[in-house]
Amino acid sequence: MKRKIILPAALLALTAAPALAASEGDLIQRGEYLTRAADCAACHTVPGGKPFTGGLPFKLAIGTIYTPNITPDKETGIGEYTDDEFVRAMQEGVGRGGKHLYPAFPYTAYTGMSRDDILAIKAYLFSLPPVRATPPENQVRFPFTQRWPLAIWNLLFNPDKRLAPDPAQSADWNRGAYLVEAVAHCGECHTPRNLAQAKRESQKFAGNEIEGWKAYNITPDPVHGIGNWSEAAVETYLATGHADGHGAAGGPMGEAVSDSLRYLTQSDIHAIAVYLKSVPPIAGGVSAPAGATPAGLALAGGSAADGTNAQDNALGARIFAGACASCHLWTGQGRQSPYAALAGSTAVNDPEGTNLVQTVLWGAPADGPGNTASYMPAFAHGYTDTEIAAVANYVLTHFGGKTGTVTPDTVRQARSAAQ
Protein backbone atom coordinates (compact mmCIF):
# COMPACT_ATOMS: atom_id res chain seq x y z
CA MET A 1 0.00 0.00 0.00
CA LYS A 2 1.32 3.42 -0.90
CA ARG A 3 2.29 5.44 2.14
CA LYS A 4 0.23 8.56 2.72
CA ILE A 5 2.31 11.74 2.64
CA ILE A 6 1.21 14.32 5.20
CA LEU A 7 2.32 17.85 4.35
CA PRO A 8 1.89 21.28 5.94
CA ALA A 9 -1.34 22.83 4.67
CA ALA A 10 0.36 26.18 4.08
CA LEU A 11 2.64 24.91 1.35
CA LEU A 12 1.66 25.72 -2.22
CA ALA A 13 2.09 23.67 -5.37
CA LEU A 14 4.99 24.50 -7.69
CA THR A 15 4.25 24.92 -11.37
CA ALA A 16 6.50 24.81 -14.40
CA ALA A 17 5.58 28.34 -15.46
CA PRO A 18 4.12 30.02 -12.36
CA ALA A 19 2.36 33.37 -12.29
CA LEU A 20 3.35 36.08 -9.82
CA ALA A 21 1.34 35.76 -6.62
CA ALA A 22 -1.71 37.96 -6.20
CA SER A 23 -0.60 39.53 -2.91
CA GLU A 24 2.56 40.06 -0.90
CA GLY A 25 1.43 37.44 1.60
CA ASP A 26 0.94 34.87 -1.15
CA LEU A 27 4.30 35.80 -2.65
CA ILE A 28 6.11 35.24 0.65
CA GLN A 29 4.28 31.98 1.21
CA ARG A 30 5.22 30.81 -2.25
CA GLY A 31 8.79 31.94 -1.68
CA GLU A 32 8.97 29.87 1.50
CA TYR A 33 7.91 26.80 -0.45
CA LEU A 34 10.44 27.46 -3.20
CA THR A 35 13.19 28.13 -0.66
CA ARG A 36 12.53 24.71 0.85
CA ALA A 37 12.36 23.09 -2.58
CA ALA A 38 15.73 24.65 -3.44
CA ASP A 39 17.12 23.50 -0.06
CA CYS A 40 18.72 26.88 0.62
CA ALA A 41 18.97 26.27 4.37
CA ALA A 42 21.16 23.19 3.89
CA CYS A 43 24.08 25.22 2.56
CA HIS A 44 23.45 28.52 4.30
CA THR A 45 23.05 27.22 7.88
CA VAL A 46 25.77 25.69 10.02
CA PRO A 47 24.73 22.90 12.44
CA GLY A 48 23.27 24.56 15.52
CA GLY A 49 23.47 28.01 13.92
CA LYS A 50 20.80 30.54 13.03
CA PRO A 51 19.03 29.78 9.75
CA PHE A 52 20.43 31.33 6.57
CA THR A 53 23.36 33.09 8.29
CA GLY A 54 25.93 31.16 6.26
CA GLY A 55 29.37 30.02 7.33
CA LEU A 56 29.08 26.39 6.18
CA PRO A 57 32.47 25.28 4.79
CA PHE A 58 32.81 23.64 1.38
CA LYS A 59 36.13 21.83 1.11
CA LEU A 60 37.03 21.87 -2.57
CA ALA A 61 40.13 21.15 -4.62
CA ILE A 62 40.90 24.87 -4.74
CA GLY A 63 40.51 25.36 -0.97
CA THR A 64 37.69 26.03 1.48
CA ILE A 65 34.75 28.26 0.61
CA TYR A 66 32.27 29.47 3.22
CA THR A 67 28.65 30.13 2.33
CA PRO A 68 27.37 33.71 2.73
CA ASN A 69 24.75 35.14 5.04
CA ILE A 70 21.48 35.38 3.07
CA THR A 71 19.35 37.05 5.73
CA PRO A 72 18.24 40.62 4.86
CA ASP A 73 20.91 42.23 7.04
CA LYS A 74 22.18 45.22 5.04
CA GLU A 75 25.79 45.02 6.18
CA THR A 76 26.57 41.31 6.35
CA GLY A 77 23.70 39.77 4.40
CA ILE A 78 21.75 40.45 1.21
CA GLY A 79 19.64 43.37 2.45
CA GLU A 80 20.98 45.77 -0.19
CA TYR A 81 20.28 43.49 -3.14
CA THR A 82 17.84 44.88 -5.70
CA ASP A 83 15.52 42.54 -7.59
CA ASP A 84 17.75 42.63 -10.67
CA GLU A 85 20.88 41.96 -8.64
CA PHE A 86 19.28 38.99 -6.88
CA VAL A 87 18.04 37.50 -10.15
CA ARG A 88 21.46 37.97 -11.74
CA ALA A 89 23.15 36.19 -8.86
CA MET A 90 20.76 33.24 -9.15
CA GLN A 91 20.81 32.95 -12.93
CA GLU A 92 24.29 34.17 -13.88
CA GLY A 93 26.37 33.62 -10.76
CA VAL A 94 27.29 37.30 -10.50
CA GLY A 95 26.79 39.13 -7.22
CA ARG A 96 26.54 42.82 -6.35
CA GLY A 97 29.17 44.98 -7.96
CA GLY A 98 29.85 42.38 -10.65
CA LYS A 99 31.64 39.96 -8.33
CA HIS A 100 31.57 36.46 -9.75
CA LEU A 101 30.37 33.74 -7.38
CA TYR A 102 32.13 30.40 -7.07
CA PRO A 103 30.06 27.66 -8.76
CA ALA A 104 29.83 25.76 -5.50
CA PHE A 105 26.67 27.88 -5.49
CA PRO A 106 24.46 25.91 -7.93
CA TYR A 107 23.52 28.83 -10.16
CA THR A 108 24.10 26.66 -13.23
CA ALA A 109 20.93 24.84 -12.12
CA TYR A 110 19.04 27.84 -10.73
CA THR A 111 19.57 29.58 -14.08
CA GLY A 112 16.65 27.47 -15.33
CA MET A 113 14.27 29.10 -12.83
CA SER A 114 11.85 31.81 -13.83
CA ARG A 115 12.35 35.39 -12.68
CA ASP A 116 9.03 35.24 -10.83
CA ASP A 117 10.08 32.21 -8.79
CA ILE A 118 13.45 33.74 -7.96
CA LEU A 119 11.79 36.95 -6.77
CA ALA A 120 9.40 34.90 -4.64
CA ILE A 121 12.45 33.40 -2.90
CA LYS A 122 13.83 36.92 -2.42
CA ALA A 123 10.51 38.07 -0.95
CA TYR A 124 10.58 35.24 1.57
CA LEU A 125 14.21 35.78 2.56
CA PHE A 126 13.58 39.52 2.97
CA SER A 127 10.60 38.77 5.22
CA LEU A 128 12.91 37.09 7.75
CA PRO A 129 14.59 38.95 10.62
CA PRO A 130 17.97 40.33 9.55
CA VAL A 131 20.86 38.70 11.39
CA ARG A 132 24.28 40.30 11.61
CA ALA A 133 26.72 37.48 10.90
CA THR A 134 29.95 37.46 8.93
CA PRO A 135 31.16 34.06 7.71
CA PRO A 136 34.88 33.25 7.83
CA GLU A 137 37.07 34.39 4.94
CA ASN A 138 37.45 31.90 2.12
CA GLN A 139 40.72 29.97 2.21
CA VAL A 140 41.36 29.59 -1.51
CA ARG A 141 44.74 29.06 -3.14
CA PHE A 142 46.14 31.40 -5.80
CA PRO A 143 45.26 31.76 -8.67
CA PHE A 144 41.72 30.76 -7.68
CA THR A 145 41.50 33.85 -5.50
CA GLN A 146 41.03 35.74 -8.76
CA ARG A 147 37.37 35.86 -9.77
CA TRP A 148 37.66 37.09 -13.37
CA PRO A 149 38.41 33.60 -14.83
CA LEU A 150 34.94 32.60 -13.66
CA ALA A 151 33.53 34.75 -16.47
CA ILE A 152 35.20 32.35 -18.91
CA TRP A 153 33.97 29.35 -16.89
CA ASN A 154 30.43 30.71 -17.14
CA LEU A 155 30.68 31.12 -20.90
CA LEU A 156 31.67 27.45 -21.13
CA PHE A 157 29.44 25.86 -18.52
CA ASN A 158 26.53 28.08 -17.51
CA PRO A 159 23.73 27.98 -20.12
CA ASP A 160 22.08 31.11 -18.63
CA LYS A 161 18.79 29.91 -20.06
CA ARG A 162 15.36 29.50 -18.49
CA LEU A 163 13.80 26.05 -18.59
CA ALA A 164 10.76 26.13 -20.85
CA PRO A 165 7.98 23.51 -20.78
CA ASP A 166 8.08 20.89 -23.51
CA PRO A 167 4.65 20.85 -25.20
CA ALA A 168 5.23 17.27 -26.30
CA GLN A 169 5.39 16.10 -22.67
CA SER A 170 2.79 15.83 -19.92
CA ALA A 171 2.23 18.46 -17.22
CA ASP A 172 3.73 16.09 -14.63
CA TRP A 173 6.85 15.56 -16.75
CA ASN A 174 7.32 19.30 -17.24
CA ARG A 175 6.88 20.06 -13.57
CA GLY A 176 9.26 17.27 -12.67
CA ALA A 177 11.85 18.55 -15.14
CA TYR A 178 11.62 22.04 -13.63
CA LEU A 179 12.07 20.68 -10.12
CA VAL A 180 14.82 18.17 -10.86
CA GLU A 181 16.88 20.22 -13.31
CA ALA A 182 16.48 23.69 -11.82
CA VAL A 183 14.91 24.18 -8.39
CA ALA A 184 16.02 21.05 -6.51
CA HIS A 185 19.26 20.87 -8.59
CA CYS A 186 19.52 17.07 -8.22
CA GLY A 187 22.33 16.88 -10.76
CA GLU A 188 24.65 18.89 -8.53
CA CYS A 189 25.17 15.80 -6.38
CA HIS A 190 24.20 12.96 -8.71
CA THR A 191 26.23 13.95 -11.80
CA PRO A 192 30.02 13.45 -12.03
CA ARG A 193 32.33 16.41 -12.69
CA ASN A 194 34.93 17.07 -15.36
CA LEU A 195 38.41 18.49 -14.74
CA ALA A 196 36.98 22.02 -14.68
CA GLN A 197 34.50 20.90 -11.98
CA ALA A 198 31.52 21.39 -14.28
CA LYS A 199 28.84 18.71 -14.51
CA ARG A 200 29.58 16.02 -17.10
CA GLU A 201 26.29 16.21 -18.99
CA SER A 202 26.91 12.98 -20.91
CA GLN A 203 26.73 11.19 -17.54
CA LYS A 204 23.82 13.14 -16.10
CA PHE A 205 22.44 11.51 -12.92
CA ALA A 206 24.89 8.55 -13.19
CA GLY A 207 26.17 9.27 -9.70
CA ASN A 208 29.06 11.01 -7.96
CA GLU A 209 30.92 11.02 -4.66
CA ILE A 210 30.38 14.06 -2.48
CA GLU A 211 31.41 14.87 1.08
CA GLY A 212 32.66 11.31 1.55
CA TRP A 213 29.29 9.82 0.55
CA LYS A 214 28.20 8.22 -2.70
CA ALA A 215 25.31 9.92 -4.47
CA TYR A 216 24.17 6.89 -6.45
CA ASN A 217 23.04 6.50 -10.05
CA ILE A 218 19.42 7.72 -10.26
CA THR A 219 18.83 7.04 -13.94
CA PRO A 220 16.24 4.34 -14.79
CA ASP A 221 18.88 1.72 -15.59
CA PRO A 222 17.42 -1.52 -14.18
CA VAL A 223 20.72 -2.78 -12.75
CA HIS A 224 22.76 0.27 -11.80
CA GLY A 225 20.06 2.88 -11.27
CA ILE A 226 16.42 3.05 -10.17
CA GLY A 227 14.96 1.12 -13.09
CA ASN A 228 13.70 -1.63 -10.81
CA TRP A 229 12.07 0.87 -8.44
CA SER A 230 8.37 1.40 -8.92
CA GLU A 231 7.19 4.97 -9.33
CA ALA A 232 5.46 4.68 -5.96
CA ALA A 233 8.71 3.54 -4.31
CA VAL A 234 10.56 6.56 -5.70
CA GLU A 235 7.83 8.86 -4.39
CA THR A 236 7.86 7.30 -0.94
CA TYR A 237 11.65 7.48 -0.74
CA LEU A 238 11.71 11.15 -1.71
CA ALA A 239 8.93 12.14 0.66
CA THR A 240 9.90 10.06 3.69
CA GLY A 241 13.50 8.95 3.20
CA HIS A 242 12.60 5.28 3.07
CA ALA A 243 11.21 2.78 0.60
CA ASP A 244 10.56 -0.86 1.44
CA GLY A 245 13.15 -3.11 -0.15
CA HIS A 246 15.40 -0.19 -1.06
CA GLY A 247 16.60 1.11 2.29
CA ALA A 248 16.70 4.54 3.89
CA ALA A 249 18.32 7.82 2.92
CA GLY A 250 21.41 8.86 4.85
CA GLY A 251 24.09 11.52 4.81
CA PRO A 252 23.52 14.41 2.37
CA MET A 253 20.51 12.64 0.81
CA GLY A 254 18.98 12.19 4.22
CA GLU A 255 19.45 15.90 4.84
CA ALA A 256 17.89 16.73 1.48
CA VAL A 257 14.79 14.71 2.39
CA SER A 258 14.65 16.08 5.92
CA ASP A 259 15.21 19.74 5.06
CA SER A 260 13.59 19.96 1.66
CA LEU A 261 11.87 17.12 -0.16
CA ARG A 262 9.50 16.04 2.60
CA TYR A 263 7.91 19.50 2.49
CA LEU A 264 6.93 19.25 -1.17
CA THR A 265 3.36 18.57 -2.16
CA GLN A 266 2.46 15.05 -3.17
CA SER A 267 1.86 16.23 -6.74
CA ASP A 268 5.38 17.65 -6.94
CA ILE A 269 6.90 14.47 -5.49
CA HIS A 270 4.99 12.52 -8.11
CA ALA A 271 6.24 14.86 -10.85
CA ILE A 272 9.85 14.32 -9.79
CA ALA A 273 9.35 10.54 -9.94
CA VAL A 274 7.77 10.77 -13.39
CA TYR A 275 10.69 12.79 -14.73
CA LEU A 276 13.45 10.67 -13.17
CA LYS A 277 11.90 7.51 -14.58
CA SER A 278 11.99 9.10 -18.05
CA VAL A 279 15.61 10.25 -18.36
CA PRO A 280 18.05 8.16 -20.45
CA PRO A 281 19.27 5.12 -18.48
CA ILE A 282 23.02 4.94 -17.90
CA ALA A 283 24.74 1.68 -17.00
CA GLY A 284 27.55 1.85 -14.49
CA GLY A 285 28.38 5.13 -12.87
CA VAL A 286 28.28 5.25 -9.09
CA SER A 287 26.10 2.25 -8.40
CA ALA A 288 25.67 -0.75 -6.13
CA PRO A 289 23.71 -3.41 -8.03
CA ALA A 290 21.65 -5.71 -5.87
CA GLY A 291 22.33 -9.40 -6.38
CA ALA A 292 20.48 -12.54 -5.42
CA THR A 293 19.11 -12.64 -1.87
CA PRO A 294 21.91 -14.00 0.34
CA ALA A 295 21.17 -17.34 1.97
CA GLY A 296 21.83 -15.82 5.39
CA LEU A 297 18.69 -13.73 5.16
CA ALA A 298 16.58 -16.87 5.26
CA LEU A 299 17.69 -17.49 8.83
CA ALA A 300 14.72 -17.07 11.12
CA GLY A 301 16.51 -17.10 14.47
CA GLY A 302 18.13 -14.29 16.36
CA SER A 303 21.17 -15.79 18.00
CA ALA A 304 24.76 -15.06 17.05
CA ALA A 305 25.12 -18.63 15.91
CA ASP A 306 22.27 -18.17 13.45
CA GLY A 307 24.08 -15.25 11.92
CA THR A 308 27.44 -16.92 11.54
CA ASN A 309 26.53 -20.31 10.02
CA ALA A 310 27.39 -19.27 6.49
CA GLN A 311 29.90 -16.54 7.31
CA ASP A 312 33.65 -16.55 7.84
CA ASN A 313 33.97 -13.23 9.68
CA ALA A 314 33.90 -14.00 13.38
CA LEU A 315 34.83 -10.51 14.57
CA GLY A 316 32.26 -8.79 12.35
CA ALA A 317 29.53 -11.26 13.32
CA ARG A 318 30.32 -10.84 17.01
CA ILE A 319 30.09 -7.04 16.78
CA PHE A 320 26.86 -7.26 14.80
CA ALA A 321 25.40 -9.59 17.42
CA GLY A 322 26.25 -7.23 20.25
CA ALA A 323 25.56 -3.84 18.71
CA CYS A 324 23.34 -4.24 15.64
CA ALA A 325 21.12 -7.33 15.62
CA SER A 326 18.68 -6.04 18.22
CA CYS A 327 17.51 -3.31 15.83
CA HIS A 328 18.31 -4.69 12.38
CA LEU A 329 17.62 -8.40 13.03
CA TRP A 330 19.54 -11.20 11.33
CA THR A 331 17.04 -11.16 8.48
CA GLY A 332 17.55 -7.43 7.83
CA GLN A 333 13.86 -6.68 8.28
CA GLY A 334 14.32 -4.16 11.07
CA ARG A 335 12.58 -4.33 14.42
CA GLN A 336 11.54 -0.94 15.80
CA SER A 337 11.12 0.89 12.51
CA PRO A 338 11.16 0.18 8.77
CA TYR A 339 14.09 2.59 8.63
CA ALA A 340 16.15 -0.12 10.30
CA ALA A 341 15.58 -2.56 7.42
CA LEU A 342 18.80 -3.49 5.63
CA ALA A 343 17.56 -5.96 3.02
CA GLY A 344 17.73 -4.38 -0.43
CA SER A 345 19.54 -1.27 0.76
CA THR A 346 21.96 0.23 -1.75
CA ALA A 347 24.46 0.87 1.02
CA VAL A 348 24.79 -2.85 1.82
CA ASN A 349 25.17 -3.78 -1.84
CA ASP A 350 28.23 -1.59 -2.42
CA PRO A 351 31.38 -3.71 -1.88
CA GLU A 352 33.37 -0.56 -1.04
CA GLY A 353 30.93 0.12 1.81
CA THR A 354 31.33 3.89 1.47
CA ASN A 355 27.94 4.97 2.78
CA LEU A 356 27.73 2.03 5.16
CA VAL A 357 30.96 3.05 6.90
CA GLN A 358 29.79 6.66 7.15
CA THR A 359 26.51 5.54 8.71
CA VAL A 360 28.20 3.24 11.23
CA LEU A 361 30.65 5.99 12.18
CA TRP A 362 28.27 8.91 12.49
CA GLY A 363 24.81 7.37 12.82
CA ALA A 364 21.52 8.91 11.72
CA PRO A 365 19.56 11.42 13.81
CA ALA A 366 16.13 10.69 15.27
CA ASP A 367 14.72 13.70 13.43
CA GLY A 368 16.09 12.42 10.15
CA PRO A 369 14.23 12.22 6.85
CA GLY A 370 10.61 11.96 7.83
CA ASN A 371 11.58 9.63 10.68
CA THR A 372 10.91 10.40 14.33
CA ALA A 373 10.42 6.82 15.52
CA SER A 374 14.02 5.64 15.80
CA TYR A 375 17.60 6.62 15.27
CA MET A 376 20.93 5.05 14.41
CA PRO A 377 23.56 5.80 17.07
CA ALA A 378 27.09 6.77 16.11
CA PHE A 379 29.76 4.15 16.78
CA ALA A 380 32.83 6.23 15.86
CA HIS A 381 34.00 6.50 19.46
CA GLY A 382 33.01 3.04 20.61
CA TYR A 383 34.86 0.87 18.10
CA THR A 384 38.26 0.81 16.45
CA ASP A 385 38.89 1.13 12.73
CA THR A 386 39.53 -2.61 12.56
CA GLU A 387 36.26 -3.43 14.32
CA ILE A 388 34.17 -1.12 12.16
CA ALA A 389 35.78 -2.53 9.01
CA ALA A 390 35.00 -6.05 10.21
CA VAL A 391 31.33 -5.38 10.93
CA ALA A 392 30.94 -3.45 7.67
CA ASN A 393 32.31 -6.39 5.67
CA TYR A 394 30.07 -8.77 7.61
CA VAL A 395 26.99 -6.67 6.79
CA LEU A 396 27.98 -6.47 3.12
CA THR A 397 28.29 -10.25 2.93
CA HIS A 398 25.32 -11.18 5.09
CA PHE A 399 22.78 -8.69 3.70
CA GLY A 400 24.14 -7.83 0.25
CA GLY A 401 25.82 -11.06 -0.78
CA LYS A 402 28.92 -9.01 -1.64
CA THR A 403 32.52 -9.52 -0.67
CA GLY A 404 33.27 -6.35 1.23
CA THR A 405 36.54 -4.53 0.58
CA VAL A 406 36.45 -2.25 3.62
CA THR A 407 39.81 -2.00 5.38
CA PRO A 408 40.82 -0.30 8.63
CA ASP A 409 42.48 2.36 6.46
CA THR A 410 39.13 2.96 4.72
CA VAL A 411 37.56 3.71 8.09
CA ARG A 412 40.50 5.85 9.19
CA GLN A 413 40.22 8.00 6.09
CA ALA A 414 36.47 8.43 6.62
CA ARG A 415 37.11 9.57 10.18
CA SER A 416 39.80 12.04 9.11
CA ALA A 417 37.69 13.56 6.31
CA ALA A 418 34.93 14.38 8.79
CA GLN A 419 37.21 16.28 11.17
Order of alpha helices (4+ residues) and beta strands (2+ residues): alpha-alpha-beta-beta-alpha-alpha-alpha-beta-alpha-alpha-alpha-beta-beta-alpha-beta-beta-alpha-alpha-alpha-alpha-alpha-alpha-alpha-alpha
